[in-house]
């Protein structure tokens, strides 16, 4: 009888622990749900703002790389003047953009409305990304220790900063250079370039966002180095291959035959790789220091 009673008590305890675990799981789901709701709410707010002021955003941001007075083209003109002062055989006007012939067309009945709606959602997501990362941090923060919280908070900050830098680099460097090349590229005078608005905006969006993702390389290196998968020694040994890959990426991103234009894109990407080596070395030194402290203890 006593054995039966003990088994019953143990069964009740196991059931109670199981119910407690289930309650904890559902509580986490509830917390995650509210984090997602707040993130979606912020995206919707920015999307509504973008939808209301879409005409201003469309002319001032989306279509800006098609205008000769865009910041990038003005800097290119100044760079041409500087190079001409050093090397007189280089013509400054070759770097100046006088006009960009971009004719956009809409081929669908609701195309322009869908364009405004979809672009507003995309702008809302981009503008709300820092807050989304903040909500992700708030969700995982309670499960971390004090040291892990400090590391993760820095991780969110640096990841956001690198993404914004990548987006700006894609918008101000890669997008205008690509637009300039493709808008003026013709295999025959009998073929006129008419770009659909969907094609133009999707190309501009992907060029910008993909560059933002490429700039996450130091974060990826940090994670792989922390896991012991990547070492600074390995990255230094493969530096020559990295140079080739960077040049190939620059050639693909900027299809212009101008070597100087390709180098404008390649140099920041290579510096990003060198910074990633520095990050890996920093992680390696910290791990070595912790190992030495454990050995002393």
C-alpha positions as CSV (number, residue, x, y, z in Angstrom):
1,X,0.0,0.0,0.0
2,X,2.8,2.3,0.9
3,X,4.5,1.5,-2.5
4,X,1.3,2.4,-4.3
5,X,1.0,5.7,-2.3
6,X,4.6,6.6,-3.2
7,X,4.1,5.8,-6.8
8,X,0.9,8.0,-6.8
9,X,2.8,10.9,-5.2
10,X,5.6,10.6,-7.7
11,X,3.1,10.4,-10.6
12,X,1.4,13.6,-9.3
13,X,4.7,15.4,-9.0
14,X,5.7,14.4,-12.6
15,X,2.4,15.6,-13.8
16,X,2.8,18.8,-12.0
17,X,6.3,19.4,-13.4
18,X,4.9,18.6,-16.9
19,X,2.0,21.1,-16.5
20,X,4.5,23.7,-15.2
21,X,6.7,23.1,-18.3
22,X,3.7,23.4,-20.5
23,X,2.6,26.6,-18.8
24,X,6.1,28.0,-19.3
25,X,6.0,27.1,-22.9
26,X,2.7,28.8,-23.5
27,X,3.8,31.8,-21.5
28,X,6.8,32.1,-23.9
29,X,4.4,31.8,-26.9
30,X,2.3,34.6,-25.4
31,X,5.3,36.8,-24.9
32,X,6.5,36.1,-28.4
33,X,3.1,36.9,-29.8
34,X,3.1,40.4,-28.2
35,X,6.7,41.1,-29.5
36,X,5.5,40.2,-33.0
37,X,2.3,42.3,-32.6
38,X,4.3,45.4,-31.6
39,X,6.8,44.8,-34.4
40,X,4.0,44.5,-37.0
41,X,2.3,47.6,-35.6
42,X,5.5,49.6,-36.0
43,X,5.9,48.4,-39.6
44,X,2.3,49.3,-40.3
45,X,2.8,52.8,-38.9
46,X,5.9,53.4,-41.1
47,X,4.1,51.9,-44.0
48,X,1.1,54.2,-43.6
49,X,3.5,57.2,-43.3
50,X,5.2,56.0,-46.5
51,X,1.9,55.6,-48.3
52,X,0.7,59.1,-47.4
53,X,3.9,60.8,-48.4
54,X,4.7,58.3,-51.2
55,X,4.9,61.0,-53.9
56,X,7.7,62.8,-52.0
57,X,9.5,59.5,-51.2
58,X,9.1,58.3,-54.8
59,X,10.6,61.4,-56.4
60,X,13.2,62.1,-53.6
61,X,14.4,58.6,-52.8
62,X,13.3,55.9,-55.3
63,X,13.8,57.9,-58.5
64,X,16.7,60.0,-57.2
65,X,19.4,57.7,-58.8
66,X,17.9,58.5,-62.2
67,X,18.6,62.2,-61.9
68,X,21.9,63.8,-63.0
69,X,22.1,65.9,-59.8
70,X,22.1,62.9,-57.6
71,X,24.9,62.9,-54.9
72,X,26.8,60.1,-56.4
73,X,27.0,61.6,-59.9
74,X,28.1,65.0,-58.4
75,X,30.9,63.2,-56.5
76,X,31.9,61.4,-59.7
77,X,32.2,64.7,-61.5
78,X,34.4,66.1,-58.8
79,X,36.5,63.0,-58.8
80,X,37.0,63.4,-62.6
81,X,38.2,67.0,-62.0
82,X,40.6,65.8,-59.4
83,X,42.0,63.0,-61.6
84,X,42.3,65.5,-64.5
85,X,44.4,67.8,-62.3
86,X,46.8,64.9,-61.7
87,X,46.7,63.2,-65.1
88,X,45.8,65.6,-67.8
89,X,45.0,62.9,-70.4
90,X,42.0,62.0,-68.3
91,X,38.9,64.0,-69.3
92,X,36.8,65.3,-66.4
93,X,33.6,65.3,-68.5
94,X,33.9,61.6,-68.9
95,X,33.0,61.2,-65.2
96,X,30.2,63.7,-65.2
97,X,26.7,62.5,-65.9
98,X,24.7,64.9,-68.0
99,X,21.5,62.9,-68.4
100,X,20.2,59.4,-67.7
101,X,17.5,58.2,-70.1
102,X,15.2,56.1,-68.0
103,X,11.7,55.7,-69.3
104,X,9.4,53.8,-67.0
105,X,6.1,52.2,-68.1
106,X,3.2,50.5,-66.3
107,X,1.6,47.6,-68.1
108,X,-1.1,46.6,-65.5
109,X,-4.4,48.2,-64.7
110,X,-3.8,48.3,-60.9
111,X,0.0,48.4,-61.4
112,X,0.6,51.9,-60.0
113,X,-1.6,51.3,-56.9
114,X,0.1,47.9,-56.3
115,X,3.5,49.7,-56.7
116,X,2.6,52.3,-54.1
117,X,1.2,49.7,-51.7
118,X,4.1,47.2,-52.0
119,X,6.8,49.9,-51.8
120,X,5.1,51.4,-48.7
121,X,5.3,48.0,-47.0
122,X,8.9,47.6,-48.0
123,X,9.8,51.1,-46.7
124,X,7.9,50.4,-43.5
125,X,10.0,47.2,-42.9
126,X,13.3,49.0,-43.6
127,X,12.4,51.9,-41.4
128,X,11.1,49.7,-38.6
129,X,14.0,47.2,-38.7
130,X,15.9,48.8,-35.8
131,X,12.8,48.4,-33.6
132,X,12.2,44.8,-34.8
133,X,15.8,43.9,-33.7
134,X,15.1,45.7,-30.4
135,X,12.0,43.5,-29.9
136,X,14.0,40.3,-30.7
137,X,16.6,41.4,-28.1
138,X,13.8,41.9,-25.5
139,X,12.5,38.4,-26.2
140,X,15.8,36.6,-25.8
141,X,17.2,38.8,-23.1
142,X,15.6,37.0,-20.1
143,X,17.2,33.7,-21.1
144,X,20.7,35.1,-21.1
145,X,23.3,35.5,-18.3
146,X,24.7,38.9,-17.5
147,X,27.8,38.6,-19.7
148,X,25.7,37.1,-22.5
149,X,23.3,40.1,-22.3
150,X,26.2,42.5,-22.7
151,X,27.5,40.6,-25.7
152,X,24.0,40.3,-27.3
153,X,23.2,44.0,-26.8
154,X,26.4,44.9,-28.7
155,X,25.6,42.3,-31.3
156,X,22.2,43.9,-32.0
157,X,23.8,47.4,-32.2
158,X,26.6,46.4,-34.5
159,X,24.3,44.3,-36.7
160,X,22.0,47.2,-37.2
161,X,24.8,49.6,-37.8
162,X,26.4,47.3,-40.4
163,X,23.1,46.8,-42.1
164,X,22.4,50.5,-42.4
165,X,25.9,51.1,-43.7
166,X,25.4,48.4,-46.3
167,X,22.0,49.8,-47.4
168,X,23.5,53.3,-47.8
169,X,26.5,51.8,-49.8
170,X,24.1,49.9,-52.0
171,X,21.8,53.0,-52.5
172,X,24.5,55.6,-53.1
173,X,27.1,53.5,-54.9
174,X,25.9,50.3,-56.4
175,X,22.4,51.4,-57.5
176,X,23.3,54.6,-59.3
177,X,26.3,52.9,-61.1
178,X,24.1,50.1,-62.2
179,X,21.3,52.4,-63.3
180,X,23.7,54.6,-65.2
181,X,25.2,51.6,-67.1
182,X,22.0,49.7,-67.9
183,X,20.0,52.8,-68.9
184,X,22.6,53.7,-71.5
185,X,23.3,50.2,-72.7
186,X,22.1,49.4,-76.2
187,X,23.0,46.7,-78.7
188,X,21.2,48.6,-81.5
189,X,19.8,52.0,-82.1
190,X,16.6,50.4,-83.3
191,X,15.9,49.1,-79.8
192,X,14.6,51.6,-77.3
193,X,15.0,51.0,-73.5
194,X,11.6,51.0,-71.8
195,X,11.8,49.7,-68.2
196,X,8.7,48.4,-66.3
197,X,8.3,50.2,-63.0
198,X,8.2,46.8,-61.2
199,X,11.5,45.8,-62.7
200,X,13.2,49.1,-61.8
201,X,12.0,49.1,-58.2
202,X,12.7,45.4,-57.6
203,X,16.2,45.8,-59.0
204,X,16.9,48.9,-56.8
205,X,15.4,47.2,-53.7
206,X,17.4,43.9,-54.1
207,X,20.7,45.7,-54.9
208,X,20.2,47.8,-51.7
209,X,19.1,45.0,-49.4
210,X,21.5,42.4,-50.6
211,X,24.4,44.9,-50.0
212,X,23.0,45.4,-46.5
213,X,23.2,41.6,-46.0
214,X,26.7,41.4,-47.4
215,X,27.8,43.9,-44.8
216,X,26.8,41.4,-42.1
217,X,30.0,39.5,-42.9
218,X,31.8,40.7,-39.6
219,X,28.8,39.4,-37.6
220,X,29.0,36.0,-39.4
221,X,32.7,35.8,-38.8
222,X,32.2,36.7,-35.1
223,X,29.7,33.9,-34.7
224,X,31.9,31.3,-36.6
225,X,35.0,32.4,-34.7
226,X,33.2,32.1,-31.3
227,X,32.2,28.6,-32.3
228,X,35.8,27.7,-33.2
229,X,34.9,27.1,-36.9
230,X,36.9,30.0,-38.2
231,X,40.3,31.4,-37.2
232,X,42.1,34.6,-38.2
233,X,45.1,32.5,-39.4
234,X,42.8,30.7,-41.9
235,X,41.4,34.0,-43.1
236,X,44.8,35.5,-43.6
237,X,46.0,32.5,-45.5
238,X,43.0,32.7,-47.8
239,X,43.4,36.5,-48.4
240,X,44.5,36.0,-52.0
241,X,41.3,34.1,-52.8
242,X,39.2,36.8,-51.0
243,X,40.7,39.4,-53.3
244,X,39.7,37.4,-56.4
245,X,36.2,36.9,-55.0
246,X,35.8,40.6,-54.1
247,X,36.9,41.6,-57.7
248,X,34.4,39.1,-59.2
249,X,31.6,40.5,-57.0
250,X,32.5,44.0,-57.9
251,X,32.5,43.1,-61.6
252,X,29.1,41.4,-61.3
253,X,27.6,44.3,-59.2
254,X,28.9,47.0,-61.5
255,X,28.8,45.7,-65.1
256,X,30.5,48.9,-66.3
257,X,33.7,48.2,-68.3
258,X,35.3,51.1,-66.4
259,X,38.0,49.6,-64.1
260,X,37.9,52.7,-61.8
261,X,34.2,52.2,-61.2
262,X,34.8,48.6,-60.3
263,X,37.5,49.6,-57.8
264,X,35.2,52.0,-56.1
265,X,33.0,49.0,-55.3
266,X,35.8,46.5,-54.6
267,X,37.7,48.6,-52.1
268,X,35.0,48.9,-49.4
269,X,34.2,45.2,-49.8
270,X,37.9,44.3,-49.3
271,X,38.1,46.6,-46.3
272,X,35.1,44.8,-44.9
273,X,37.0,41.5,-45.3
274,X,40.0,42.9,-43.5
275,X,37.8,44.2,-40.7
276,X,36.3,40.7,-40.4
277,X,39.9,39.3,-39.9
278,X,40.3,41.9,-37.1
279,X,37.0,40.7,-35.5
280,X,38.1,37.0,-35.7
281,X,41.5,37.9,-34.2
282,X,39.8,39.7,-31.4
283,X,37.6,36.7,-30.6
284,X,40.6,34.4,-30.8
285,X,42.5,36.6,-28.3
286,X,39.6,36.6,-25.9
287,X,39.2,32.9,-26.0
288,X,42.9,32.4,-25.4
289,X,42.8,34.8,-22.4
290,X,39.9,32.9,-20.9
291,X,41.7,29.6,-21.4
292,X,44.8,31.0,-19.7
293,X,42.7,32.1,-16.7
294,X,41.1,28.7,-16.4
295,X,44.6,27.1,-16.4
296,X,45.7,29.4,-13.6
297,X,42.7,28.5,-11.5
